[in-house]
């Protein structure tokens, strides 16, 4: 039997990028035979309990991803015990996570886009919160889809 793999997507407020990553990855992984635990969180506490940004929800829904049931939460020390992969959307959040990580953390901590292919590999997922219109939100979904495909391939290789 294959081992359960747990993934936590992290951005700043857990209302734009990381819930989008959670929603996209859930849908994309539905065809996977691997057992996955998928969640998202933010490094800041500003939006705890709130639904994803309405623009994130609208763009995601247009692209086939329903984020309406997700609620923001803050990263906790327990997450380093519960998740195999903690994947940050940008360098600032990655640095915050590194500062929070216990010395004995054995999981994978990196940018989510480290799993993407060119041209998205290793770039930051830009925060669309302060952008006008929905183009920034579409860009976020494009990057997240690419990184999700790469992460699914990586997990498949690790479990075979």
Z-matrix of the N, CA and C atoms (Angstrom, degrees):
N
C 1 1.456
C 2 1.528 1 109.53
N 3 1.322 2 115.25 1 139.10
C 4 1.456 3 120.00 2 -178.35
C 5 1.521 4 110.66 3 -78.10
N 6 1.309 5 115.02 4 145.68
C 7 1.463 6 121.75 5 -179.04
C 8 1.522 7 110.38 6 -74.62
N 9 1.317 8 115.52 7 147.27
C 10 1.457 9 120.90 8 173.83
C 11 1.526 10 108.65 9 -71.33
N 12 1.314 11 116.23 10 134.97
C 13 1.455 12 122.28 11 176.06
C 14 1.521 13 107.45 12 -112.74
N 15 1.324 14 116.26 13 130.96
C 16 1.462 15 120.54 14 -177.36
C 17 1.524 16 110.56 15 -113.85
N 18 1.337 17 114.51 16 134.43
C 19 1.457 18 121.75 17 -175.14
C 20 1.519 19 109.41 18 -128.72
N 21 1.337 20 116.13 19 131.25
C 22 1.458 21 122.16 20 175.61
C 23 1.528 22 108.42 21 -120.73
N 24 1.326 23 116.35 22 121.93
C 25 1.460 24 122.52 23 177.27
C 26 1.522 25 108.47 24 -96.05
N 27 1.348 26 116.53 25 134.45
C 28 1.459 27 120.05 26 -172.61
C 29 1.528 28 111.59 27 -132.02
N 30 1.343 29 115.00 28 131.90
C 31 1.462 30 121.47 29 169.05
C 32 1.533 31 107.17 30 -131.19
N 33 1.295 32 117.87 31 -159.78
C 34 1.461 33 120.17 32 -175.32
C 35 1.532 34 112.56 33 -77.32
N 36 1.335 35 117.50 34 -58.42
C 37 1.460 36 120.05 35 -174.12
C 38 1.511 37 115.22 36 -105.39
N 39 1.333 38 117.77 37 -7.46
C 40 1.463 39 123.41 38 -179.89
C 41 1.530 40 111.97 39 62.81
N 42 1.361 41 115.73 40 36.92
C 43 1.465 42 118.62 41 175.47
C 44 1.528 43 113.08 42 -127.22
N 45 1.330 44 118.92 43 -8.59
C 46 1.468 45 120.40 44 179.31
C 47 1.530 46 111.31 45 -123.87
N 48 1.319 47 115.88 46 -76.76
C 49 1.466 48 120.19 47 -170.47
C 50 1.518 49 114.05 48 -72.94
N 51 1.329 50 117.91 49 -51.65
C 52 1.478 51 118.32 50 -174.86
C 53 1.525 52 113.07 51 -69.02
N 54 1.348 53 121.03 52 -37.88
C 55 1.465 54 116.58 53 174.97
C 56 1.527 55 111.88 54 -67.86
N 57 1.333 56 116.83 55 -31.13
C 58 1.461 57 119.15 56 175.33
C 59 1.523 58 109.36 57 -63.74
N 60 1.329 59 116.68 58 -43.47
C 61 1.468 60 120.35 59 177.69
C 62 1.528 61 110.74 60 -61.31
N 63 1.325 62 116.87 61 -43.12
C 64 1.463 63 120.35 62 178.29
C 65 1.526 64 110.71 63 -59.94
N 66 1.332 65 116.91 64 -48.13
C 67 1.460 66 121.04 65 -178.49
C 68 1.519 67 113.35 66 -64.87
N 69 1.320 68 116.58 67 -44.97
C 70 1.468 69 121.12 68 179.35
C 71 1.527 70 110.05 69 -64.09
N 72 1.324 71 116.32 70 -47.41
C 73 1.473 72 119.93 71 -177.19
C 74 1.532 73 111.07 72 -64.42
N 75 1.318 74 117.58 73 -37.12
C 76 1.476 75 120.82 74 177.39
C 77 1.532 76 110.30 75 -58.51
N 78 1.334 77 116.09 76 -49.39
C 79 1.465 78 120.47 77 -178.49
C 80 1.528 79 110.04 78 -65.49
N 81 1.324 80 117.46 79 -46.65
C 82 1.462 81 120.58 80 -177.55
C 83 1.526 82 111.94 81 -65.79
N 84 1.321 83 117.26 82 -28.83
C 85 1.465 84 120.09 83 -178.02
C 86 1.525 85 112.91 84 -87.10
N 87 1.328 86 117.19 85 -5.79
C 88 1.467 87 120.07 86 179.85
C 89 1.520 88 112.70 87 -58.85
N 90 1.322 89 117.03 88 -29.07
C 91 1.460 90 121.01 89 179.58
C 92 1.526 91 111.94 90 -85.60
N 93 1.316 92 116.86 91 -5.85
C 94 1.460 93 121.66 92 -178.79
C 95 1.526 94 110.83 93 -78.49
N 96 1.306 95 115.34 94 145.61
C 97 1.468 96 119.14 95 176.56
C 98 1.526 97 111.24 96 -89.29
N 99 1.312 98 116.79 97 1.29
C 100 1.459 99 121.46 98 -177.50
C 101 1.522 100 110.65 99 -85.39
N 102 1.325 101 115.49 100 145.48
C 103 1.454 102 120.73 101 175.41
C 104 1.526 103 108.06 102 -82.15
N 105 1.328 104 116.10 103 121.43
C 106 1.455 105 121.08 104 -175.72
C 107 1.517 106 111.18 105 -128.89
N 108 1.331 107 115.42 106 139.13
C 109 1.460 108 122.82 107 168.64
C 110 1.521 109 105.68 108 -109.69
N 111 1.330 110 116.90 109 124.97
C 112 1.462 111 121.59 110 -172.91
C 113 1.522 112 108.77 111 -127.62
N 114 1.347 113 116.18 112 133.00
C 115 1.458 114 120.91 113 179.82
C 116 1.519 115 108.08 114 -152.07
N 117 1.324 116 115.91 115 173.91
C 118 1.462 117 121.24 116 175.00
C 119 1.516 118 108.99 117 -143.80
N 120 1.327 119 115.04 118 159.20
C 121 1.462 120 121.36 119 -178.90
C 122 1.523 121 109.19 120 -157.87
N 123 1.317 122 115.38 121 170.36
C 124 1.451 123 121.38 122 176.57
C 125 1.519 124 110.34 123 -121.67
N 126 1.315 125 115.84 124 155.37
C 127 1.461 126 119.26 125 177.07
C 128 1.527 127 110.78 126 -79.53
N 129 1.341 128 117.54 127 -22.00
C 130 1.470 129 122.18 128 179.07
C 131 1.532 130 109.77 129 -103.85
N 132 1.317 131 115.68 130 160.11
C 133 1.469 132 121.64 131 -175.06
C 134 1.531 133 113.70 132 -101.85
N 135 1.316 134 118.32 133 9.89
C 136 1.461 135 121.56 134 -171.60
C 137 1.529 136 114.86 135 -60.56
N 138 1.320 137 117.62 136 -34.03
C 139 1.468 138 120.26 137 -169.11
C 140 1.527 139 113.74 138 -117.57
N 141 1.320 140 118.47 139 18.98
C 142 1.463 141 121.44 140 -176.49
C 143 1.533 142 110.40 141 -50.70
N 144 1.335 143 115.29 142 129.46
C 145 1.456 144 121.64 143 178.07
C 146 1.513 145 115.45 144 85.21
N 147 1.329 146 117.55 145 -6.78
C 148 1.466 147 120.86 146 -177.82
C 149 1.527 148 110.83 147 -89.52
N 150 1.316 149 114.39 148 152.41
C 151 1.468 150 121.10 149 175.68
C 152 1.533 151 109.32 150 -72.11
N 153 1.322 152 117.51 151 161.30
C 154 1.463 153 119.73 152 175.33
C 155 1.535 154 111.52 153 -57.82
N 156 1.312 155 115.60 154 153.99
C 157 1.456 156 123.21 155 177.27
C 158 1.537 157 109.11 156 -48.19
N 159 1.322 158 117.07 157 139.26
C 160 1.470 159 121.12 158 -176.64
C 161 1.528 160 112.00 159 -60.47
N 162 1.331 161 116.95 160 -33.24
C 163 1.472 162 119.90 161 178.56
C 164 1.527 163 110.64 162 -69.92
N 165 1.330 164 116.97 163 -39.12
C 166 1.470 165 120.28 164 175.55
C 167 1.520 166 109.79 165 -61.42
N 168 1.316 167 115.94 166 -45.24
C 169 1.460 168 119.87 167 -179.61
C 170 1.527 169 111.42 168 -62.36
N 171 1.332 170 117.12 169 -44.53
C 172 1.463 171 120.91 170 -177.15
C 173 1.525 172 111.62 171 -64.05
N 174 1.318 173 117.26 172 -47.18
C 175 1.463 174 120.94 173 -179.74
C 176 1.523 175 110.40 174 -66.23
N 177 1.319 176 116.94 175 -43.63
C 178 1.465 177 119.85 176 179.19
C 179 1.524 178 110.49 177 -60.50
N 180 1.327 179 117.55 178 -43.37
C 181 1.461 180 121.05 179 -179.06
C 182 1.532 181 111.33 180 -63.60
N 183 1.341 182 116.58 181 -39.65
C 184 1.467 183 120.37 182 175.85
C 185 1.526 184 111.20 183 -59.12
N 186 1.329 185 115.68 184 -28.95
C 187 1.469 186 120.89 185 -176.94
C 188 1.533 187 112.20 186 -97.87
N 189 1.343 188 117.20 187 4.65
C 190 1.458 189 121.26 188 174.84
C 191 1.513 190 116.18 189 96.69
N 192 1.333 191 117.06 190 17.39
C 193 1.463 192 121.20 191 -177.97
C 194 1.525 193 109.65 192 -123.00
N 195 1.320 194 117.41 193 121.38
C 196 1.457 195 122.50 194 -179.29
C 197 1.528 196 109.88 195 -96.96
N 198 1.319 197 116.65 196 114.88
C 199 1.466 198 122.42 197 -179.26
C 200 1.524 199 112.13 198 -103.25
N 201 1.323 200 117.85 199 2.49
C 202 1.466 201 121.51 200 -169.10
C 203 1.533 202 114.09 201 -62.10
N 204 1.311 203 118.57 202 -26.75
C 205 1.460 204 120.67 203 -178.20
C 206 1.516 205 114.40 204 -87.55
N 207 1.324 206 117.42 205 -3.11
C 208 1.465 207 120.80 206 -177.03
C 209 1.524 208 110.92 207 -84.33
N 210 1.329 209 115.93 208 149.37
C 211 1.465 210 122.00 209 177.34
C 212 1.526 211 109.19 210 -135.66
N 213 1.321 212 115.25 211 141.67
C 214 1.461 213 120.86 212 -176.34
C 215 1.525 214 111.62 213 -69.77
N 216 1.312 215 114.23 214 144.77
C 217 1.460 216 121.37 215 172.84
C 218 1.522 217 107.58 216 -146.06
N 219 1.318 218 115.26 217 165.51
C 220 1.464 219 121.12 218 -179.95
C 221 1.530 220 109.45 219 -100.70
N 222 1.315 221 115.48 220 145.44
C 223 1.469 222 121.65 221 174.72
C 224 1.526 223 108.81 222 -58.49
N 225 1.325 224 115.85 223 141.63
C 226 1.461 225 120.48 224 177.37
C 227 1.524 226 109.82 225 -128.10
N 228 1.310 227 116.43 226 166.95
C 229 1.466 228 120.42 227 177.78
C 230 1.520 229 111.12 228 -62.15
N 231 1.336 230 117.88 229 -28.87
C 232 1.466 231 121.82 230 178.07
C 233 1.522 232 111.95 231 -62.77
N 234 1.330 233 117.09 232 -28.65
C 235 1.464 234 120.37 233 -178.83
C 236 1.525 235 111.92 234 -61.29
N 237 1.317 236 116.65 235 -30.81
C 238 1.462 237 120.31 236 179.62
C 239 1.531 238 111.16 237 -71.89
N 240 1.321 239 116.89 238 -19.29
C 241 1.468 240 121.75 239 176.02
C 242 1.521 241 111.18 240 -90.43
N 243 1.314 242 116.86 241 -31.88
C 244 1.459 243 121.64 242 -172.19
C 245 1.523 244 114.93 243 -90.60
N 246 1.334 245 118.66 244 -23.99
C 247 1.459 246 120.60 245 -172.30
C 248 1.521 247 112.12 246 -113.90
N 249 1.334 248 114.52 247 139.07
C 250 1.466 249 121.52 248 176.50
C 251 1.522 250 111.20 249 -78.18
N 252 1.330 251 116.07 250 -35.97
C 253 1.463 252 122.34 251 -177.52
C 254 1.526 253 108.66 252 -124.90
N 255 1.315 254 116.79 253 122.69
C 256 1.456 255 122.82 254 170.14
C 257 1.518 256 105.65 255 -113.07
N 258 1.337 257 116.06 256 113.22
C 259 1.460 258 121.25 257 -169.52
C 260 1.524 259 110.55 258 -119.32
N 261 1.315 260 114.99 259 114.91
C 262 1.465 261 122.37 260 -176.56
C 263 1.519 262 111.09 261 -88.98
N 264 1.318 263 114.92 262 150.49
C 265 1.462 264 120.80 263 179.57
C 266 1.526 265 112.62 264 -84.99
N 267 1.331 266 117.37 265 -21.27
C 268 1.468 267 119.51 266 179.76
C 269 1.526 268 110.43 267 -152.31
N 270 1.326 269 114.92 268 170.54
C 271 1.468 270 121.13 269 -175.09
C 272 1.526 271 112.18 270 -64.69
N 273 1.330 272 118.42 271 -37.23
C 274 1.463 273 119.90 272 179.85
C 275 1.524 274 111.16 273 -61.59
N 276 1.332 275 116.17 274 -45.81
C 277 1.463 276 119.33 275 179.23
C 278 1.517 277 110.96 276 -68.54
N 279 1.314 278 117.81 277 -35.42
C 280 1.464 279 120.82 278 176.74
C 281 1.527 280 109.98 279 -62.42
N 282 1.319 281 117.01 280 -43.48
C 283 1.470 282 120.47 281 178.14
C 284 1.532 283 111.60 282 -63.50
N 285 1.335 284 116.64 283 -39.99
C 286 1.472 285 120.12 284 176.94
C 287 1.525 286 110.47 285 -62.52
N 288 1.327 287 116.74 286 -40.78
C 289 1.466 288 120.79 287 179.52
C 290 1.530 289 111.41 288 -66.68
N 291 1.318 290 116.23 289 -40.08
C 292 1.469 291 119.82 290 178.07
C 293 1.525 292 110.46 291 -61.15
N 294 1.332 293 116.38 292 -37.20
C 295 1.465 294 120.48 293 178.82
C 296 1.531 295 111.32 294 -69.16
N 297 1.326 296 117.71 295 -30.82
C 298 1.464 297 122.57 296 -179.74
C 299 1.527 298 113.27 297 -84.18
N 300 1.321 299 116.34 298 -23.68
C 301 1.468 300 120.68 299 -173.30
C 302 1.524 301 111.53 300 -63.92
N 303 1.330 302 115.94 301 133.09
C 304 1.468 303 118.64 302 175.71
C 305 1.528 304 109.70 303 -68.66
N 306 1.305 305 116.01 304 153.23
C 307 1.471 306 120.85 305 -177.88
C 308 1.524 307 112.34 306 -60.15
N 309 1.324 308 117.32 307 -27.66
C 310 1.463 309 120.59 308 -178.22
C 311 1.532 310 113.34 309 -93.82
N 312 1.340 311 118.20 310 13.40
C 313 1.461 312 121.35 311 179.46
C 314 1.525 313 109.68 312 -64.33
N 315 1.324 314 116.16 313 123.38
C 316 1.467 315 121.74 314 -176.65
C 317 1.519 316 112.48 315 -106.46
N 318 1.323 317 117.40 316 -0.40
C 319 1.451 318 120.93 317 -177.59
C 320 1.519 319 112.42 318 -80.10
N 321 1.312 320 115.11 319 -170.97
C 322 1.459 321 123.08 320 -178.65
C 323 1.532 322 108.28 321 -103.02
N 324 1.314 323 116.47 322 123.91
C 325 1.454 324 122.94 323 179.67
C 326 1.523 325 107.82 324 -125.72
N 327 1.337 326 116.71 325 115.57
C 328 1.464 327 120.13 326 -178.42
C 329 1.522 328 110.10 327 -162.68
N 330 1.328 329 114.83 328 -179.13
C 331 1.455 330 120.05 329 169.13
C 332 1.523 331 107.71 330 -70.40
N 333 1.305 332 117.48 331 142.14
C 334 1.456 333 121.96 332 176.53
C 335 1.524 334 110.31 333 -59.75
N 336 1.323 335 116.56 334 -39.09
C 337 1.466 336 120.32 335 -175.98
C 338 1.524 337 113.41 336 -72.14
N 339 1.309 338 118.48 337 -4.19
C 340 1.467 339 119.53 338 172.77
C 341 1.528 340 110.17 339 -61.09
N 342 1.324 341 117.27 340 -20.48
C 343 1.456 342 121.92 341 179.63
C 344 1.528 343 113.09 342 -92.45
N 345 1.320 344 117.72 343 -9.01
C 346 1.462 345 121.62 344 -178.29
C 347 1.526 346 110.59 345 -78.38
N 348 1.315 347 114.84 346 162.54
C 349 1.463 348 120.54 347 173.31
C 350 1.526 349 108.61 348 -94.06
N 351 1.305 350 115.80 349 168.33
C 352 1.454 351 121.61 350 176.36
C 353 1.523 352 108.04 351 -57.73
N 354 1.306 353 121.54 352 139.34
C 355 1.454 354 128.58 353 12.06
C 356 1.530 355 113.96 354 -94.91
N 357 1.333 356 117.50 355 7.11
C 358 1.459 357 120.38 356 -174.10
C 359 1.520 358 114.39 357 -96.19
N 360 1.306 359 118.07 358 -8.82
C 361 1.462 360 120.22 359 -173.87
C 362 1.526 361 111.69 360 -61.41
N 363 1.342 362 114.58 361 125.73
C 364 1.455 363 121.35 362 174.04
C 365 1.513 364 116.21 363 76.40
N 366 1.336 365 118.01 364 1.68
C 367 1.469 366 118.70 365 178.61
C 368 1.533 367 108.76 366 -84.85
N 369 1.297 368 116.37 367 166.79
C 370 1.455 369 120.28 368 174.26
C 371 1.523 370 109.01 369 -84.30
N 372 1.320 371 116.32 370 144.10
C 373 1.462 372 120.28 371 171.04
C 374 1.528 373 105.16 372 -79.12
N 375 1.342 374 118.02 373 114.38
C 376 1.463 375 119.67 374 -174.83
C 377 1.522 376 112.02 375 -67.51
N 378 1.314 377 115.60 376 144.97
C 379 1.463 378 121.01 377 178.76
C 380 1.527 379 108.19 378 -78.69
N 381 1.337 380 117.92 379 114.35
C 382 1.466 381 119.95 380 -177.10
C 383 1.527 382 114.04 381 -85.67
N 384 1.323 383 117.62 382 -0.24
C 385 1.463 384 122.27 383 -170.74
C 386 1.527 385 113.04 384 -53.49
N 387 1.327 386 117.70 385 -42.35
C 388 1.463 387 120.56 386 -175.33
C 389 1.521 388 113.21 387 -98.39
N 390 1.331 389 118.01 388 13.67
C 391 1.461 390 120.34 389 179.42
C 392 1.524 391 110.11 390 -86.76
N 393 1.340 392 115.53 391 152.88
C 394 1.468 393 121.10 392 175.73
C 395 1.524 394 108.64 393 -84.45
N 396 1.312 395 116.30 394 143.14
C 397 1.455 396 120.25 395 178.44
C 398 1.513 397 111.99 396 70.63
N 399 1.331 398 114.65 397 -161.70
C 400 1.457 399 117.99 398 -176.21
C 401 1.526 400 114.43 399 -115.20
N 402 1.340 401 117.76 400 6.71
C 403 1.472 402 119.88 401 -179.09
C 404 1.528 403 111.99 402 -60.46
N 405 1.322 404 117.66 403 -40.45
C 406 1.461 405 120.76 404 178.42
C 407 1.520 406 111.96 405 -62.95
N 408 1.315 407 116.79 406 -33.79
C 409 1.458 408 121.44 407 179.20
C 410 1.530 409 111.04 408 -72.27
N 411 1.329 410 116.68 409 -36.19
C 412 1.472 411 120.10 410 174.63
C 413 1.528 412 110.80 411 -65.34
N 414 1.333 413 116.06 412 -40.84
C 415 1.471 414 120.01 413 177.84
C 416 1.532 415 110.24 414 -60.55
N 417 1.316 416 116.90 415 -41.51
C 418 1.463 417 121.82 416 178.39
C 419 1.529 418 109.87 417 -59.19
N 420 1.325 419 117.64 418 -45.66
C 421 1.466 420 120.45 419 179.85
C 422 1.525 421 110.52 420 -64.12
N 423 1.335 422 118.00 421 -40.91
C 424 1.469 423 120.83 422 178.12
C 425 1.527 424 110.89 423 -57.24
N 426 1.326 425 116.17 424 -48.27
C 427 1.464 426 121.18 425 -178.24
C 428 1.534 427 110.22 426 -65.82
N 429 1.314 428 116.20 427 -43.42
C 430 1.471 429 120.52 428 -178.55
C 431 1.526 430 111.26 429 -65.22
N 432 1.319 431 117.67 430 -39.04
C 433 1.464 432 119.55 431 176.91
C 434 1.524 433 111.11 432 -61.11
N 435 1.332 434 116.80 433 -43.69
C 436 1.464 435 120.66 434 179.55
C 437 1.526 436 110.98 435 -63.67
N 438 1.321 437 116.85 436 -44.43
C 439 1.465 438 120.52 437 -179.97
C 440 1.528 439 110.76 438 -67.68
N 441 1.320 440 117.54 439 -35.88
C 442 1.468 441 121.16 440 179.17
C 443 1.521 442 111.09 441 -64.59
N 444 1.325 443 116.75 442 -42.97
C 445 1.475 444 119.66 443 177.44
C 446 1.527 445 110.27 444 -59.32
N 447 1.324 446 115.84 445 -44.61
C 448 1.464 447 119.72 446 179.85
C 449 1.515 448 112.55 447 -65.51
N 450 1.329 449 117.38 448 -40.05
C 451 1.466 450 120.66 449 178.92
C 452 1.523 451 110.55 450 -65.80
N 453 1.311 452 117.82 451 -41.33
C 454 1.467 453 120.33 452 177.70
C 455 1.527 454 111.26 453 -61.55
N 456 1.325 455 116.78 454 -41.42
C 457 1.472 456 120.60 455 176.55
C 458 1.528 457 110.48 456 -62.86
N 459 1.319 458 116.57 457 -43.29
C 460 1.463 459 121.35 458 179.23
C 461 1.537 460 111.13 459 -60.72
N 462 1.321 461 117.11 460 -46.77
C 463 1.458 462 121.17 461 -179.98
C 464 1.523 463 110.01 462 -62.65
N 465 1.312 464 116.89 463 -42.14
C 466 1.470 465 120.20 464 178.69
C 467 1.532 466 110.48 465 -60.30
N 468 1.318 467 117.18 466 -41.86
C 469 1.472 468 120.80 467 179.18
C 470 1.515 469 110.83 468 -66.30
N 471 1.327 470 117.29 469 -38.64
C 472 1.464 471 121.20 470 -178.98
C 473 1.521 472 112.40 471 -67.54
N 474 1.332 473 115.94 472 -30.91
C 475 1.461 474 120.06 473 -175.41
C 476 1.516 475 113.26 474 -94.73
N 477 1.313 476 118.07 475 -4.07
C 478 1.469 477 120.33 476 178.21
C 479 1.503 478 111.80 477 -97.27
